[in-house]
Amino acid sequence: MKENYSYPLDLTWSTAEMTVVLSFFNQVEAYYESNVNCEKFSAAYAEFKKVVPSKMQEKQLGREFEQTSGYSIYQAVKGVQASGRKFTNHEKT
């Protein structure tokens, strides 16, 4: 993990939308740094997709987030979906 990085945000989003996106980014961080509840992670991703419905924008945010944090949104989502567990993390997948 890189220290002191900023999150990629769209300044046209409302405060509530930014909160949803930040919450999802926090779930991705937890996937890499500790454990995540797969149900909560999936719910946060579903809310994130309401704010960022475009696959293109999701990929762009994912690239920016990975460049700044070192964490892949795509790999985290894929890992949680494939885990089949209640809790998982990057090492377990």
Order of alpha helices (4+ residues) and beta strands (2+ residues): alpha-beta-alpha-alpha-alpha-beta
